[in-house]
Amino acid sequence: MTDVIAEKNKSYDISNTYEPKYPEENEANENTKVDITHEKYIIWRRNTPFLYSSLLKHKLDWPSLTVEFIGVENSFKSKTGYFTNKILLGTHTSNQDSEYVYIGETKSPLYSAKEDVLQYENYTGFINNKKKKRGHPLPSFEIKAKLLHPGEVIRATHLPNNSFFIVTQT
């Protein structure tokens, strides 16, 4: 009887971190993390028509810690029928490559409200989105300037009254 009481009162060291005994367990945990992240991305991607009016995706060579729109108002170019916005980006390479400050430009075509209402009148417009957009111009992103930076670009901004002046923090 004393062994049961002693066993019951024994304190166990339960840590929050789990260290697997075998390397196969560690690889399995990493694979499940990747699978869950990929599945969350797929769910987000399916729901984007419900969340956003437009989505522009562009793959960069390195991640960016700072993204800022340059200029307050949209600039509309009547010749091309696009709204353009300039974007300020900074690279984060962890000293594996040179650091850069990018100035990019997004172009978003002007759609008429009538087409959008007809397209999304029912749920089939979301599914067949590519068929409806065949004749329309697509949004695009293009890097206009690539400036070498002496260190990591943690924060980048521009002067509100003069967008040609850029301030960065390392």
C-alpha positions as CSV (number, residue, x, y, z in Angstrom):
1,M,0.0,0.0,0.0
2,T,2.9,2.4,0.7
3,D,4.3,1.8,-2.8
4,V,1.0,3.0,-4.3
5,I,1.0,6.2,-2.2
6,A,4.6,6.8,-2.9
7,E,4.0,6.3,-6.6
8,K,1.0,8.6,-6.5
9,N,3.0,11.4,-4.8
10,K,6.0,11.1,-7.0
11,S,6.5,14.2,-9.1
12,Y,7.0,13.7,-12.8
13,D,9.0,16.0,-15.0
14,I,6.8,16.7,-18.0
15,S,8.4,19.2,-20.3
16,N,6.6,21.1,-23.1
17,T,9.1,20.0,-25.7
18,Y,9.0,16.6,-27.1
19,E,12.2,15.1,-28.3
20,P,11.7,12.1,-30.5
21,K,13.8,9.0,-29.7
22,Y,14.2,8.1,-33.4
23,P,15.1,10.3,-36.4
24,E,12.1,8.9,-38.3
25,E,9.7,10.5,-35.8
26,N,11.3,13.9,-36.3
27,E,11.0,13.6,-40.1
28,A,7.4,12.6,-39.8
29,N,6.6,15.6,-37.6
30,E,8.2,18.0,-40.1
31,N,6.2,16.4,-43.0
32,T,2.9,16.9,-41.1
33,K,3.8,20.5,-40.4
34,V,4.5,21.1,-44.1
35,D,1.3,19.3,-45.1
36,I,-0.8,21.4,-42.7
37,T,0.7,24.6,-43.9
38,H,0.1,23.6,-47.5
39,E,-3.5,22.6,-46.8
40,K,-4.1,26.0,-45.1
41,Y,-2.7,27.7,-48.2
42,I,-5.0,25.8,-50.4
43,I,-8.0,26.7,-48.3
44,W,-7.0,30.3,-48.3
45,R,-6.5,30.2,-52.1
46,R,-10.0,28.8,-52.6
47,N,-11.6,31.5,-50.5
48,T,-9.8,34.5,-52.1
49,P,-12.7,35.4,-54.4
50,F,-14.8,35.9,-51.3
51,L,-12.2,37.9,-49.4
52,Y,-10.6,40.2,-52.0
53,S,-11.7,42.0,-55.1
54,S,-8.4,41.2,-56.8
55,L,-5.3,39.3,-55.9
56,L,-1.9,39.7,-57.5
57,K,0.8,37.1,-56.7
58,H,4.5,37.5,-57.6
59,K,7.3,35.3,-56.5
60,L,10.5,37.1,-55.3
61,D,13.9,35.7,-55.0
62,W,14.1,36.5,-51.3
63,P,11.5,37.3,-48.6
64,S,10.7,40.9,-47.8
65,L,10.4,42.3,-44.3
66,T,8.9,45.6,-45.5
67,V,6.4,46.5,-48.2
68,E,5.0,50.0,-48.7
69,F,2.9,51.7,-51.3
70,I,4.6,54.8,-52.7
71,G,2.2,57.7,-53.2
72,V,-1.2,58.1,-51.7
73,E,-3.5,58.1,-54.7
74,N,-3.8,55.8,-57.6
75,S,-2.5,57.0,-60.9
76,F,-4.8,56.2,-63.9
77,K,-3.3,56.0,-67.3
78,S,-6.1,56.5,-69.8
79,K,-4.0,55.3,-72.8
80,T,-3.6,51.8,-71.4
81,G,-6.7,51.7,-69.2
82,Y,-4.7,50.7,-66.1
83,F,-4.4,51.9,-62.5
84,T,-0.8,51.9,-61.5
85,N,0.7,51.8,-58.0
86,K,4.4,51.9,-57.0
87,I,5.6,49.6,-54.3
88,L,8.7,49.7,-52.2
89,L,10.2,46.3,-51.1
90,G,13.4,45.3,-49.3
91,T,15.1,41.9,-49.4
92,H,16.0,39.7,-46.4
93,T,18.8,37.3,-47.4
94,S,20.4,36.6,-44.0
95,N,23.8,37.5,-45.4
96,Q,23.6,34.8,-48.0
97,D,23.4,37.3,-50.9
98,S,23.5,41.0,-51.5
99,E,20.7,43.1,-50.0
100,Y,18.5,45.2,-52.3
101,V,15.7,47.7,-52.2
102,Y,13.2,47.2,-55.0
103,I,10.8,49.7,-56.5
104,G,8.1,47.9,-58.3
105,E,4.9,48.8,-60.1
106,T,1.6,47.1,-60.1
107,K,-0.8,47.5,-63.0
108,S,-4.5,46.8,-62.4
109,P,-6.9,47.0,-65.3
110,L,-10.1,49.0,-65.0
111,Y,-13.1,46.7,-65.1
112,S,-16.7,47.9,-65.5
113,A,-19.0,47.3,-62.7
114,K,-21.6,45.7,-65.0
115,E,-19.2,42.9,-65.9
116,D,-18.3,42.2,-62.3
117,V,-21.9,41.9,-61.2
118,L,-22.7,39.5,-64.1
119,Q,-19.7,37.4,-63.4
120,Y,-20.3,36.9,-59.7
121,E,-24.1,36.8,-59.8
122,N,-24.1,33.2,-58.6
123,Y,-21.4,30.8,-57.3
124,T,-20.5,29.5,-60.8
125,G,-18.7,32.8,-61.5
126,F,-16.2,32.1,-58.9
127,I,-15.5,28.6,-60.2
128,N,-15.3,29.6,-63.9
129,N,-13.4,32.8,-63.3
130,K,-10.7,32.0,-65.9
131,K,-13.3,31.6,-68.7
132,K,-14.8,35.0,-68.0
133,K,-11.5,36.8,-68.1
134,R,-10.1,35.6,-71.4
135,G,-10.5,38.8,-73.3
136,H,-9.6,41.1,-70.4
137,P,-6.1,42.3,-69.5
138,L,-4.7,40.8,-66.3
139,P,-3.1,42.6,-63.4
140,S,0.7,42.5,-63.4
141,F,3.8,43.4,-61.2
142,E,7.1,44.5,-62.6
143,I,10.3,45.6,-60.8
144,K,11.3,49.0,-62.1
145,A,14.5,49.7,-60.0
146,K,16.9,47.5,-58.0
147,L,19.1,49.5,-55.5
148,L,22.0,47.9,-53.7
149,H,21.7,48.2,-49.9
150,P,24.7,47.9,-47.4
151,G,22.8,45.7,-44.9
152,E,19.5,44.0,-44.2
153,V,16.5,46.1,-45.1
154,I,14.3,45.9,-41.9
155,R,12.2,48.9,-42.7
156,A,11.9,51.1,-45.8
157,T,9.7,54.2,-46.3
158,H,9.6,57.3,-48.5
159,L,9.0,61.0,-47.9
160,P,5.3,61.7,-48.3
161,N,5.8,65.0,-50.1
162,N,8.6,63.7,-52.4
163,S,8.5,60.0,-53.3
164,F,12.0,60.1,-54.8
165,F,13.6,60.1,-51.3
166,I,13.7,56.7,-49.7
167,V,14.7,56.1,-46.1
168,T,15.8,52.6,-44.9
169,Q,16.6,51.0,-41.5
170,T,19.0,48.2,-41.0
